[in-house]
C-alpha cells in the first residue's frame, strides 16, 4: 500500500490511535435526506437513530421474509449462511440484497437510501448486506471493532466514506444484545496488531480474532465517549459511521434480536487491493462486481 495511506494497520509493531483524516458528513447537497440537526448529531456522535421509520405491517412482512431465508439457507448449507460455532444455528446471511427480491427493493427505499446519500454526499452502492439473527439463548456476541479497519485491511476500501444501516425487525432492548456504540470514537482510527491470515473471513464472521482493538485504547475511547446502547422498537433504524467503535453482547434471553443490515458505500470510494498482499474476500462479503448507483424508490412494503 502507498505510504500516503493514513490508515495502516495489522502490522507487527504496537497498536496505535490515529486521528481521522476524512470528513464524517460530506456537505454536497445531493438530495434531501437527513435534516441539518440529524447531520450535526451524526457528525458529533458517529451514529443516528430514527425511531419507527417502518410500520408494524412492514416489519411483519420483512420479518417473515427473514425467517424464510433462515430456514432455506440453513438447509442448503450455502456459503452465505454463517453458522454459530456451538449451537449450529444461523448467525448471519450475507449478500441478501442480491439473493432476495424483497431485500433488493429495500436497499432502494428512499427512507433509508436518501439518508445515506445525504450523509455521504454522493451516489452510493451496497458494499455488503446481511441479516443478523442473534437467536434467543444461542446468539453470540460481536466483539468491539471498527468496520472500516476490516474493510480497509481485508477489502481495500480506501477512505472513510461508508456507513451502516441497521433496520430493527424485532425489538432491541437492554437484555437481548442490542448494538453498543462508543459515541465520538469514529474520530479516532485504531490501528491493530497482527498480520491477517489468508481466508480470515471464514473464522472472523463467526468470531473476530484479528482487527480487534487494543484493550487500553478501547478503554481510552470509552472513557472519553462512554457507551451507548441502541435500543428501540422494531421498525426503527440506526445509521452509523464506518469507523465507529461498536459491538454487542450475547443474547441469553429466549427472544431473538433480528436486524437487516446494509452497508452503503460512496460510488467514489470503490474497493482497491487489500493490504499486505491479501486476496480479496468473496463477492458475497465485499462487492466488487456490477457496481452502479442505487436509484431511490418510494416503497410501501
C-alpha positions in Angstrom: 0.0 0.0 0.0 1.3 3.5 -0.7 2.9 5.3 2.2 0.4 8.1 1.9 -2.2 5.8 3.4 -3.1 7.3 6.8 -4.8 4.1 8.0 -2.1 1.5 8.0 -3.0 -1.5 10.3 -2.3 -5.1 11.2 1.4 -4.8 11.4 3.8 -6.5 13.9 4.6 -3.3 15.8 2.4 -1.8 18.6 -1.2 -0.8 18.1 -1.9 2.9 17.7 -4.6 5.5 17.7 -4.7 7.9 14.8 -6.8 11.0 14.2 -9.4 10.6 11.4 -8.3 12.2 8.1 -11.7 12.1 6.4 -14.9 14.1 6.8 -17.8 12.4 8.6 -20.6 14.3 6.8 -20.0 15.3 3.2 -21.7 18.6 2.6 -22.6 18.2 -1.1 -26.3 19.0 -1.4 -27.1 15.9 -3.4 -30.5 15.1 -2.0 -32.9 15.9 0.8 -32.4 13.2 3.4 -31.0 13.8 6.8 -32.0 17.1 8.4 -29.4 19.7 9.5 -29.8 18.6 13.1 -29.5 14.9 12.2 -26.3 15.7 10.3 -24.9 17.6 13.2 -25.8 14.7 15.6 -24.3 12.2 13.3 -21.1 14.2 12.8 -20.7 14.6 16.6 -21.7 11.1 17.8 -21.0 8.9 14.8 -24.5 7.4 14.7 -28.1 8.4 14.2 -31.2 6.6 15.3 -34.6 7.2 13.7 -37.4 5.5 15.6 -40.4 3.9 13.9 -39.3 4.6 10.3 -41.1 1.4 9.2 -44.7 0.5 10.1 -45.7 -2.6 12.1 -47.1 -4.2 8.9 -43.9 -3.6 7.0 -41.9 -5.1 9.9 -44.0 -8.2 9.9 -43.6 -8.6 6.1 -39.8 -8.2 6.4 -39.6 -10.5 9.4 -41.5 -13.2 7.6 -39.1 -13.0 4.7 -36.1 -13.1 7.1 -37.3 -16.3 8.7 -37.9 -17.9 5.4 -34.4 -17.2 4.3 -33.0 -18.6 7.6 -34.8 -21.9 7.2 -34.0 -22.3 3.5 -30.3 -21.4 3.7 -29.6 -23.5 6.8 -31.0 -26.5 4.9 -29.0 -25.7 1.8 -25.7 -25.1 3.6 -25.0 -22.1 1.4 -21.6 -20.3 2.0 -23.5 -17.0 2.5 -25.1 -18.5 5.7 -22.8 -18.2 8.7 -23.4 -20.7 11.4 -22.8 -20.3 15.2 -19.9 -22.4 16.2 -21.5 -24.1 19.2 -25.3 -24.1 18.6 -25.1 -24.6 14.8 -27.9 -22.1 14.4 -27.7 -19.5 11.6 -25.8 -16.4 12.8 -25.9 -14.3 9.7 -26.8 -14.5 6.0 -24.7 -12.3 3.6 -25.5 -10.8 0.2 -29.2 -10.7 0.9 -29.8 -7.7 -1.5 -28.7 -10.0 -4.4 -30.3 -13.2 -3.2 -33.8 -11.9 -2.2 -36.1 -9.6 -4.2 -37.7 -8.1 -1.1 -34.3 -7.0 0.3 -33.2 -6.0 -3.1 -36.0 -3.5 -3.1 -35.4 -2.5 0.5 -32.0 -1.1 -0.2 -33.6 1.3 -2.7 -36.2 2.6 -0.2 -35.8 6.3 -0.2 -36.5 6.5 3.6 -33.1 4.9 4.2 -31.3 5.4 0.9 -31.6 9.2 0.9 -30.3 9.4 4.5 -27.2 7.6 3.3 -26.8 9.7 0.2 -27.2 12.9 2.1 -24.6 11.9 4.8 -22.1 10.6 2.3 -22.7 13.4 -0.2 -22.7 11.1 -3.3 -24.4 8.4 -5.0 -24.0 5.0 -3.2 -23.9 1.3 -3.8 -24.1 -1.7 -1.4 -20.7 -2.8 -0.2 -22.2 -5.5 2.0 -25.6 -6.7 3.1 -26.6 -9.3 5.7 -29.2 -10.4 8.1 -28.1 -10.7 11.7 -30.3 -13.2 13.6 -28.8 -13.4 17.1 -31.2 -16.2 18.0 -32.6 -16.4 21.6 -30.4 -18.3 24.1 -27.7 -19.0 21.5 -26.9 -15.7 19.8 -23.2 -14.9 20.5 -21.6 -11.6 20.9 -19.9 -9.4 18.3 -16.8 -8.1 19.9 -15.7 -4.4 19.8 -14.4 -3.4 16.4 -14.4 -0.7 13.7 -15.8 -1.9 10.5 -13.6 0.3 8.5 -10.5 -1.3 9.9 -11.6 -4.6 8.5 -12.9 -3.2 5.2 -9.7 -1.1 4.7 -7.4 -4.0 5.5 -9.2 -7.0 4.1 -11.3 -5.4 1.3 -9.2 -2.4 0.2 -11.8 0.3 1.0 -9.6 3.4 0.6 -11.4 6.0 2.7 -14.0 6.5 5.5 -16.9 7.3 3.2 -19.3 4.5 4.0 -22.0 3.9 6.6 -24.0 1.0 8.0 -27.8 1.0 8.2 -29.4 -1.4 10.7 -33.1 -1.9 10.4 -34.6 -3.4 13.6 -37.0 -6.2 12.8 -37.5 -7.2 16.4 -37.5 -5.0 19.5 -33.9 -4.4 20.5 -33.8 -4.0 24.3 -31.2 -3.9 27.1 -31.5 -7.7 27.5 -31.2 -9.3 24.1 -27.8 -8.0 22.9 -28.5 -4.6 21.2 -25.9 -2.7 19.3 -23.5 -1.0 21.6 -21.5 2.1 20.4 -18.9 4.4 21.7 -20.0 8.0 20.8 -17.3 10.0 19.2 -15.0 7.1 18.6 -15.4 7.5 14.9 -12.9 10.4 15.0 -10.1 8.1 16.1 -8.8 5.2 13.9 -7.4 2.3 15.9 -4.6 0.5 14.1 -4.5 -3.1 15.2 -1.7 -5.6 15.6 -1.1 -8.9 13.9 -0.8 -10.0 10.3 -4.1 -11.2 8.7 -4.1 -14.9 7.7 -5.4 -15.9 4.4 -9.2 -16.5 4.2 -9.6 -14.9 7.6 -13.2 -14.2 6.9 -14.1 -17.9 7.4 -13.4 -17.5 11.1 -13.9 -13.8 11.6 -17.6 -13.9 10.5 -18.1 -16.2 13.5 -15.6 -14.7 15.9 -13.1 -12.0 15.1 -9.5 -12.5 16.2 -7.6 -10.0 14.0 -8.7 -6.4 13.8 -9.6 -6.4 17.5 -8.8 -3.1 19.2 -6.1 -3.0 21.9 -7.8 -3.0 25.4 -6.1 0.1 26.7 -7.0 2.1 23.6 -10.6 0.8 23.8 -10.7 2.0 27.4 -9.4 5.4 26.3 -12.2 5.8 23.8 -14.9 4.6 26.3 -13.6 7.0 29.0 -14.0 9.9 26.5 -17.3 9.0 24.9 -19.0 6.4 27.2 -21.0 3.5 25.9 -24.5 3.9 24.4 -27.0 1.1 23.9 -29.0 1.5 20.7 -32.3 0.1 22.0 -35.5 0.6 20.1 -38.8 -0.8 18.8 -39.0 -2.9 15.7 -39.2 -0.6 12.7 -36.5 1.8 14.0 -33.3 2.3 12.0 -29.8 3.0 13.2 -27.2 4.6 10.8 -23.6 4.6 12.0 -20.3 5.7 10.6 -17.9 3.0 9.2 -15.3 3.9 11.8 -17.5 3.9 14.8 -16.3 1.5 17.5 -19.2 -0.9 18.2 -20.1 -4.4 19.3 -22.9 -6.3 21.1 -23.4 -8.8 23.9 -24.6 -12.4 23.6 -28.3 -12.9 23.7 -29.2 -15.2 26.6 -32.9 -14.3 26.6 -35.4 -16.6 24.9 -36.2 -13.8 22.4 -34.3 -13.3 19.1 -32.7 -10.0 18.2 -33.0 -9.9 14.4 -31.9 -6.9 12.2 -31.3 -6.4 8.5 -28.0 -4.7 7.8 -26.9 -2.7 4.7 -23.6 -1.0 4.1 -23.8 2.0 1.8 -20.5 3.0 0.3 -19.9 6.1 -1.8 -19.6 5.4 -5.5 -16.4 7.4 -5.3 -14.9 5.0 -2.7 -14.9 1.7 -4.5 -12.6 -1.1 -3.3 -8.9 -1.4 -4.2 -6.4 -4.1 -3.4 -6.4 -5.3 0.3 -3.4 -4.5 2.5 -0.5 -6.8 2.9 -1.0 -8.8 -0.3 -4.2 -10.5 0.8 -6.6 -12.0 -1.7 -9.9 -10.1 -1.9 -12.7 -11.6 0.2 -15.5 -13.2 -1.7 -18.1 -11.2 -3.6 -20.8 -12.1 -1.1 -18.8 -10.4 1.7 -17.4 -7.4 -0.2 -19.0 -6.3 -3.5 -16.7 -5.5 -6.5 -18.8 -6.5 -9.4 -21.6 -4.7 -11.3 -21.2 -1.6 -9.2 -23.8 1.1 -10.0 -25.6 3.9 -8.1 -28.8 2.8 -6.4 -31.9 4.6 -7.6 -34.3 5.6 -4.9 -37.8 4.2 -4.8 -40.9 5.3 -2.9 -41.9 2.0 -1.3 -44.6 0.8 0.9 -44.0 -2.8 1.6 
